Amino acid sequence: MLEVKDLHVYYNGIHALKGIHLKVPQGKIVTLIGANGAGKTTTLRAISGLVRPKQGSITFVDRELTRLPTYKIIRLGIGVAPEGRKVFPNLTVLENLELGAYNRPAREFRKDLEWIFTLFPRLQERSKQLAGTLSGGEQQMLALGRALMSRPSLVLLDEPSLGLAPLVVEEVFQTIQTINGQGATVLLVEQNAMAALHVAHYAYVLETGRITLEGTGQDLLADERVRKAYLGEG
């Protein structure tokens, strides 16, 4: 579904991504793990059109993305839940979800909304509440729900567990598996390597702008290098 080839990205002269390659097959959960500053968020920003690569290609269902504006990329079927959630705090939960559906036919809105409320019952309970008054976990649910309102075939998730309590993290990852089971392909950027590798079909390790290791989630969970560097063992 998505293929990144030889991607190079610079930030103010800093070589942030140094020729990375990765693939996201349809119907799978693929995770990108690594330390802070490794280039994980930059990768998602490049895919979604928020930064322009110096070199390389990004293809989504055979469409080249590297020169498309973000709104056209979203219309092709890519949804984004950004790092830090980025909900609109002065709008209600429902208004945030409405913004996520801006490119959907009006006749589909009610059905899409019911789907989100099935995934996240708490959002229905708080639909008239200002997003800025929600807990961190509820804001993460809203960010994911807003991304899903566009009915994307590929969902980009940037650090969905950041700053959340362990029980909420577990709930978030269960939801990721649920939406994948319902047909969404997922590219997950995550510092919580243990949780990410447990749900991922395939995984890449990114270090200082380069892919240094890849394999199935289970293979990387068992890899001694990963266990020492990212799972706090050894």
Backbone hydrogen bonds in HBPLUS format (Angstrom, degrees):
<---DONOR---> <-ACCEPTOR-->    atom                        ^
c    i                          cat <-CA-CA->   ^        H-A-AA   ^      H-
h    n   atom  resd res      DA  || num        DHA   H-A  angle D-A-AA Bond
n    s   type  num  typ     dist DA aas  dist angle  dist       angle   num
A0061-VAL N   A0001-MET O   2.75 MM  60  5.04 157.3  1.80 150.7 157.1     1
A0002-LEU N   A0024-VAL O   3.16 MM  22  5.02 162.0  2.19 137.4 142.6     2
A0024-VAL N   A0002-LEU O   2.84 MM  22  5.02 160.0  1.88 151.6 151.2     3
A0003-GLU N   A0059-THR O   2.87 MM  56  5.30 154.5  1.94 152.4 159.0     4
A0059-THR N   A0003-GLU O   2.90 MM  56  5.30 167.8  1.91 155.5 158.2     5
A0004-VAL N   A0022-LEU O   2.83 MM  18  5.18 174.1  1.83 163.5 165.0     6
A0022-LEU N   A0004-VAL O   3.02 MM  18  5.18 154.3  2.08 133.5 138.2     7
A0005-LYS N   A0057-SER O   2.91 MM  52  5.26 168.7  1.92 153.7 156.0     8
A0057-SER N   A0005-LYS O   3.01 MM  52  5.26 155.8  2.07 144.8 152.7     9
A0007-LEU N   A0020-ILE O   3.08 MM  13  5.10 168.9  2.10 137.3 136.6    10
A0019-GLY N   A0007-LEU O   2.74 MM  12  4.46 132.0  1.97 126.0 131.2    11
A0020-ILE N   A0007-LEU O   3.17 MM  13  5.10 143.3  2.31 133.1 127.0    12
A0008-HIS N   A0055-GLN O   2.92 MM  47  5.06 160.6  1.96 144.9 142.2    13
A0054-LYS N   A0008-HIS O   2.72 MM  46  5.50 145.4  1.84 147.3 158.3    14
A0055-GLN N   A0008-HIS O   3.43 MM  47  5.06 156.1  2.50 133.2 133.5    15
A0009-VAL N   A0017-LEU O   3.14 MM   8  4.92 146.7  2.26 119.7 127.1    16
A0016-ALA N   A0009-VAL O   2.76 MM   7  5.52 125.0  2.06 143.1 160.1    17
A0017-LEU N   A0009-VAL O   3.15 MM   8  4.92 160.9  2.19 134.0 137.0    18
A0011-TYR N   A0014-ILE O   2.79 MM   3  4.97 153.5  1.86 141.6 148.9    19
A0014-ILE N   A0011-TYR O   2.77 MM   3  4.97 165.5  1.79 119.3 122.3    20
A0018-LYS N   A0209-GLY O   2.80 MM 191  5.21 174.3  1.80 139.4 139.6    21
A0028-LYS N   A0025-PRO O   3.32 MM   3  5.82 154.6  2.39 138.7 135.7    22
A0186-VAL N   A0028-LYS O   2.99 MM 158  6.39 168.4  2.00 154.4 158.0    23
A0201-HIS N   A0029-ILE O   2.78 MM 172  5.42 152.6  1.86 144.8 153.6    24
A0202-TYR N   A0029-ILE O   3.39 MM 173  6.82 155.8  2.45 151.6 155.1    25
A0030-VAL N   A0186-VAL O   2.86 MM 156  6.17 169.3  1.87 161.4 162.7    26
A0188-LEU N   A0030-VAL O   2.78 MM 158  6.11 164.4  1.80 157.8 163.1    27
A0031-THR N   A0202-TYR O   3.03 MM 171  6.57 156.1  2.09 149.2 154.7    28
A0204-TYR N   A0031-THR O   2.89 MM 173  6.35 150.2  1.98 154.8 164.7    29
A0032-LEU N   A0188-LEU O   2.76 MM 156  6.13 153.2  1.83 156.9 161.1    30
A0190-GLU N   A0032-LEU O   3.30 MM 158  6.56 159.0  2.35 151.2 154.0    31
A0033-ILE N   A0204-TYR O   2.94 MM 171  6.34 164.0  1.97 170.7 170.9    32
A0206-LEU N   A0033-ILE O   2.86 MM 173  6.14 169.6  1.87 169.6 172.7    33
A0038-ALA N   A0035-ALA O   3.16 MM   3  5.56 148.2  2.27 138.0 134.8    34
A0209-GLY N   A0038-ALA O   2.80 MM 171  5.50 145.6  1.92 143.7 147.7    35
A0043-THR N   A0039-GLY O   3.03 MM   4  6.20 146.6  2.15 142.0 149.7    36
A0043-THR N   A0040-LYS O   3.13 MM   3  5.24 121.6  2.48  96.0 110.0    37
A0044-LEU N   A0040-LYS O   3.28 MM   4  6.76 157.0  2.33 149.0 153.6    38
A0045-ARG N   A0041-THR O   2.86 MM   4  6.13 158.3  1.91 154.7 161.6    39
A0046-ALA N   A0042-THR O   2.90 MM   4  6.08 148.4  2.00 146.5 154.4    40
A0047-ILE N   A0043-THR O   3.04 MM   4  6.33 159.4  2.08 149.0 154.4    41
A0048-SER N   A0044-LEU O   2.96 MM   4  6.16 155.9  2.02 149.0 155.3    42
A0050-LEU N   A0045-ARG O   2.77 MM   5  4.97 138.8  1.94 157.4 157.8    43
A0051-VAL N   A0045-ARG O   3.33 MM   6  5.74 141.0  2.49 116.9 113.6    44
A0049-GLY N   A0046-ALA O   3.22 MM   3  5.16 160.1  2.27 100.4 106.2    45
A0065-LEU N   A0058-ILE O   2.79 MM   7  5.51 166.5  1.81 168.8 171.2    46
A0060-PHE N   A0063-ARG O   2.80 MM   3  5.07 157.7  1.85 141.3 145.7    47
A0063-ARG N   A0060-PHE O   2.90 MM   3  5.07 154.8  1.97 108.9 117.3    48
A0068-LEU N   A0065-LEU O   2.98 MM   3  5.27 166.1  2.00 118.3 122.9    49
A0072-LYS N   A0069-PRO O   3.13 MM   3  5.61 129.3  2.39 110.0 122.0    50
A0073-ILE N   A0069-PRO O   3.19 MM   4  6.52 152.0  2.27 149.5 158.0    51
A0073-ILE N   A0070-THR O   3.01 MM   3  5.01 116.4  2.42  96.7 113.0    52
A0074-ILE N   A0070-THR O   2.92 MM   4  6.24 158.1  1.96 160.3 165.9    53
A0075-ARG N   A0071-TYR O   3.14 MM   4  6.32 152.0  2.22 135.5 142.9    54
A0076-LEU N   A0072-LYS O   3.12 MM   4  6.39 128.6  2.40 136.8 149.1    55
A0076-LEU N   A0073-ILE O   3.14 MM   3  5.19 137.2  2.33  96.3 108.2    56
A0077-GLY N   A0074-ILE O   3.02 MM   3  5.48 154.5  2.08 110.3 118.3    57
A0153-SER N   A0077-GLY O   2.89 MM  76  5.30 140.5  2.04 124.8 134.0    58
A0154-LEU N   A0077-GLY O   3.08 MM  77  6.37 155.0  2.15 163.9 169.5    59
A0079-GLY N   A0154-LEU O   2.86 MM  75  6.29 161.8  1.89 159.4 165.5    60
A0156-LEU N   A0079-GLY O   2.75 MM  77  6.08 167.7  1.76 160.8 163.8    61
A0081-ALA N   A0156-LEU O   2.91 MM  75  6.24 164.8  1.93 173.7 177.7    62
A0158-ASP N   A0081-ALA O   3.07 MM  77  6.26 166.4  2.09 176.5 172.2    63
A0085-ARG N   A0082-PRO O   3.15 MM   3  5.47 144.2  2.28 133.1 130.7    64
A0086-LYS N   A0084-GLY O   2.73 MM   2  5.62 145.1  1.85 104.4  95.2    65
A0091-LEU N   A0088-PHE O   3.14 MM   3  5.60 164.8  2.17 118.5 121.8    66
A0132-GLY N   A0089-PRO O   3.01 MM  43  3.78 153.2  2.08 118.8 112.3    67
A0131-ALA N   A0091-LEU O   2.86 MM  40  6.07 173.5  1.87 159.7 157.5    68
A0096-ASN N   A0092-THR O   2.96 MM   4  6.26 155.8  2.01 151.0 157.3    69
A0093-VAL N   A0129-GLN O   2.94 MM  36  6.01 135.4  2.15 156.9 165.3    70
A0097-LEU N   A0093-VAL O   3.05 MM   4  6.37 157.0  2.10 150.3 156.4    71
A0094-LEU N   A0127-SER O   2.98 MM  33  4.98 157.9  2.03 143.9 138.0    72
A0098-GLU N   A0094-LEU O   2.86 MM   4  6.14 149.9  1.95 148.1 157.2    73
A0099-LEU N   A0095-GLU O   3.08 MM   4  6.34 149.8  2.17 144.7 151.4    74
A0100-GLY N   A0096-ASN O   3.28 MM   4  6.66 143.6  2.42 139.6 148.8    75
A0100-GLY N   A0097-LEU O   3.10 MM   3  5.10 122.5  2.44  93.9 108.4    76
A0101-ALA N   A0098-GLU O   3.04 MM   3  5.19 144.3  2.17 100.9 111.7    77
A0102-TYR N   A0099-LEU O   3.33 MM   3  5.35 157.9  2.38 113.4 111.5    78
A0104-ARG N   A0101-ALA O   2.96 MM   3  5.22 167.5  1.98 119.6 121.7    79
A0108-GLU N   A0105-PRO O   2.93 MM   3  5.48 153.6  2.00 116.2 124.3    80
A0109-PHE N   A0106-ALA O   3.15 MM   3  5.28 155.3  2.21 105.6 113.1    81
A0112-ASP N   A0108-GLU O   2.97 MM   4  6.18 162.1  2.00 159.9 165.7    82
A0113-LEU N   A0109-PHE O   2.84 MM   4  6.05 160.1  1.88 156.6 162.4    83
A0114-GLU N   A0110-ARG O   2.96 MM   4  6.18 157.1  2.01 146.7 152.5    84
A0115-TRP N   A0111-LYS O   3.10 MM   4  6.33 149.8  2.19 143.0 150.8    85
A0116-ILE N   A0112-ASP O   3.08 MM   4  6.46 157.5  2.14 150.2 155.3    86
A0117-PHE N   A0113-LEU O   2.93 MM   4  6.20 160.2  1.97 152.8 158.5    87
A0118-THR N   A0114-GLU O   2.93 MM   4  6.11 134.1  2.15 137.6 149.6    88
A0118-THR N   A0115-TRP O   3.15 MM   3  5.07 128.0  2.43  92.2 106.0    89
A0119-LEU N   A0115-TRP O   3.03 MM   4  6.39 150.4  2.12 146.1 153.9    90
A0120-PHE N   A0116-ILE O   2.77 MM   4  5.96 155.4  1.83 151.3 159.1    91
A0123-LEU N   A0120-PHE O   2.96 MM   3  5.58 142.6  2.10 117.0 126.8    92
A0124-GLN N   A0121-PRO O   3.10 MM   3  5.29 125.0  2.42  99.4 112.9    93
A0125-GLU N   A0121-PRO O   3.13 MM   4  6.54 156.6  2.19 148.8 155.2    94
A0126-ARG N   A0122-ARG O   3.05 MM   4  6.21 138.2  2.23 138.2 148.7    95
A0127-SER N   A0124-GLN O   3.33 MM   3  4.95 165.6  2.35 106.7 105.1    96
A0129-GLN N   A0126-ARG O   2.92 MM   3  5.10 160.4  1.95 114.0 120.4    97
A0133-THR N   A0130-LEU O   3.02 MM   3  5.65 161.8  2.06 117.9 123.8    98
A0134-LEU N   A0131-ALA O   3.17 MM   3  5.51 167.9  2.18 113.7 117.1    99
A0139-GLN N   A0135-SER O   2.86 MM   4  6.13 153.3  1.93 152.5 160.4   100
A0140-GLN N   A0136-GLY O   2.99 MM   4  6.26 147.4  2.09 143.1 151.9   101
A0141-MET N   A0137-GLY O   3.03 MM   4  6.34 153.4  2.10 144.1 151.1   102
A0142-LEU N   A0138-GLU O   2.91 MM   4  6.18 151.6  1.99 143.4 151.6   103
A0143-ALA N   A0139-GLN O   2.85 MM   4  6.12 156.0  1.90 147.6 153.7   104
A0144-LEU N   A0140-GLN O   3.00 MM   4  6.21 159.3  2.04 148.7 153.9   105
A0145-GLY N   A0141-MET O   2.74 MM   4  5.91 159.3  1.78 147.8 154.9   106
A0146-ARG N   A0142-LEU O   2.76 MM   4  5.89 159.0  1.80 151.4 156.7   107
A0147-ALA N   A0143-ALA O   3.13 MM   4  6.33 155.3  2.20 139.1 145.2   108
A0148-LEU N   A0144-LEU O   2.98 MM   4  6.23 150.0  2.07 147.1 155.8   109
A0149-MET N   A0145-GLY O   2.99 MM   4  6.19 126.8  2.28 142.6 156.1   110
A0149-MET N   A0146-ARG O   3.29 MM   3  5.22 140.0  2.46  93.9 104.7   111
A0151-ARG N   A0148-LEU O   2.83 MM   3  5.22 159.0  1.87 120.1 123.8   112
A0185-THR N   A0153-SER O   3.01 MM  32  6.03 168.9  2.02 144.4 146.4   113
A0155-VAL N   A0185-THR O   2.82 MM  30  6.22 156.0  1.88 153.6 160.6   114
A0187-LEU N   A0155-VAL O   2.92 MM  32  6.23 166.4  1.93 162.4 164.5   115
A0157-LEU N   A0187-LEU O   2.98 MM  30  6.31 166.8  2.00 158.8 162.0   116
A0189-VAL N   A0157-LEU O   2.80 MM  32  6.03 177.8  1.80 176.9 177.6   117
A0159-GLU N   A0189-VAL O   2.79 MM  30  5.58 155.5  1.85 138.8 146.3   118
A0162-LEU N   A0159-GLU O   3.22 MM   3  5.49 166.6  2.24 114.2 118.3   119
A0164-LEU N   A0161-SER O   3.17 MM   3  5.63 162.4  2.20 139.8 136.2   120
A0168-VAL N   A0165-ALA O   2.97 MM   3  5.33 121.3  2.33 109.4 124.4   121
A0169-VAL N   A0165-ALA O   2.90 MM   4  6.18 156.0  1.96 157.8 165.8   122
A0170-GLU N   A0166-PRO O   3.02 MM   4  6.27 157.9  2.07 148.3 153.2   123
A0171-GLU N   A0167-LEU O   3.15 MM   4  6.41 150.1  2.24 136.9 144.6   124
A0172-VAL N   A0168-VAL O   2.88 MM   4  6.18 155.8  1.94 152.4 158.8   125
A0173-PHE N   A0169-VAL O   3.00 MM   4  6.29 163.4  2.03 155.7 159.1   126
A0174-GLN N   A0170-GLU O   2.99 MM   4  6.18 146.5  2.11 142.7 152.2   127
A0175-THR N   A0171-GLU O   3.01 MM   4  6.26 149.5  2.10 143.9 151.9   128
A0176-ILE N   A0172-VAL O   2.99 MM   4  6.36 149.6  2.08 145.5 154.1   129
A0177-GLN N   A0173-PHE O   3.12 MM   4  6.37 156.9  2.17 142.8 147.8   130
A0178-THR N   A0174-GLN O   2.93 MM   4  6.21 145.4  2.05 140.6 151.1   131
A0179-ILE N   A0175-THR O   2.90 MM   4  6.21 166.3  1.92 161.7 161.8   132
A0180-ASN N   A0176-ILE O   3.07 MM   4  6.18 151.0  2.16 141.6 150.1   133
A0181-GLY N   A0177-GLN O   2.88 MM   4  6.06 151.0  1.96 141.2 149.3   134
A0182-GLN N   A0178-THR O   3.01 MM   4  6.33 127.5  2.29 138.9 153.4   135
A0184-ALA N   A0179-ILE O   3.02 MM   5  5.70 161.4  2.06 151.6 145.6   136
A0183-GLY N   A0180-ASN O   3.01 MM   3  5.21 162.0  2.05 109.3 112.9   137
A0193-ALA N   A0191-GLN O   2.78 MM   2  5.42 123.5  2.10 113.2  95.9   138
A0196-ALA N   A0192-ASN O   3.00 MM   4  6.20 169.9  2.01 160.8 164.1   139
A0197-LEU N   A0193-ALA O   2.86 MM   4  5.87 168.7  1.87 154.5 157.4   140
A0198-HIS N   A0194-MET O   3.16 MM   4  6.26 143.6  2.30 141.4 150.8   141
A0199-VAL N   A0196-ALA O   3.24 MM   3  5.57 135.5  2.45 102.0 112.6   142
A0200-ALA N   A0196-ALA O   3.01 MM   4  6.03 135.3  2.21 146.0 159.1   143
A0203-ALA N   A0215-GLY O   2.77 MM  12  5.59 152.4  1.84 161.3 169.0   144
A0215-GLY N   A0203-ALA O   3.07 MM  12  5.59 150.5  2.16 152.8 156.9   145
A0205-VAL N   A0213-LEU O   2.80 MM   8  5.09 160.4  1.84 157.1 154.4   146
A0212-THR N   A0205-VAL O   2.91 MM   7  5.78 156.5  1.97 155.5 163.2   147
A0207-GLU N   A0210-ARG O   2.80 MM   3  5.33 166.5  1.82 159.3 158.9   148
A0210-ARG N   A0207-GLU O   2.95 MM   3  5.33 155.8  2.01 116.2 124.0   149
A0220-LEU N   A0216-THR O   3.03 MM   4  6.33 162.5  2.06 158.3 161.8   150
A0221-LEU N   A0217-GLY O   2.97 MM   4  6.18 147.2  2.08 144.1 153.8   151
A0222-ALA N   A0218-GLN O   3.22 MM   4  6.41 139.2  2.39 138.2 147.3   152
A0222-ALA N   A0219-ASP O   3.18 MM   3  5.27 130.1  2.44  94.8 107.5   153
A0223-ASP N   A0220-LEU O   3.15 MM   3  4.80 146.5  2.27  92.2 102.2   154
A0227-ARG N   A0223-ASP O   2.95 MM   4  6.19 162.7  1.98 156.5 162.2   155
A0228-LYS N   A0224-GLU O   3.01 MM   4  6.15 153.5  2.08 146.1 151.8   156
A0229-ALA N   A0225-ARG O   3.01 MM   4  6.10 164.2  2.03 147.0 151.8   157
A0230-TYR N   A0226-VAL O   2.80 MM   4  5.49 164.8  1.82 150.7 155.0   158
A0231-LEU N   A0227-ARG O   3.29 MM   4  4.61 136.1  2.50 103.8 114.1   159
A0233-GLU N   A0227-ARG O   2.96 MM   6  5.43 161.4  1.99 149.5 145.9   160
